[in-house]
Amino acid sequence: VQLVESGGGLVQPGSSLRLSCATSGFTFSSYNMGWFRQTPGKEREFVALIKWHGVITQYGDSVEGRFTISRDNAKNTMYLQMNSLKPEDTAVYYCARQQSAYSGTTQGAYDYWGLGTQVTVSS
């Protein structure tokens, strides 16, 4: 199982970025997937999740209305469109696979993680 994030970078407040999570080694279309983020000294924070079929999504309070999670099961890839970025969105962003028969937004519900991509929002 491999998950590889890309698309991070340095942007100004108010800008947009789209993160990608390319996966391999498992049947992507059978799993719910999620995005988390982490800053130094803080616990990993839930950002968004998307069910295997792509219809149902859930967001953390701090990103609701600004971020959009999506997936392309034909490409085994998940995305996170981030709009109206704020300095407090600065973090390393991780994609993760939710374990079968699990649900929710806690880290323990996810069994495989990517190495992360850095997003820095600064003027």
Protein Blocks (a to p, Z undefined) as FASTA:
>chain_A
ZZddehiacddehiacddddddehiafklpccddddddehiacddfbdcdfkomaccddf
klgojaccdddfknopacdddehiafklgccdddddddehiacjbfklpcbdcebjaddd
dZZ
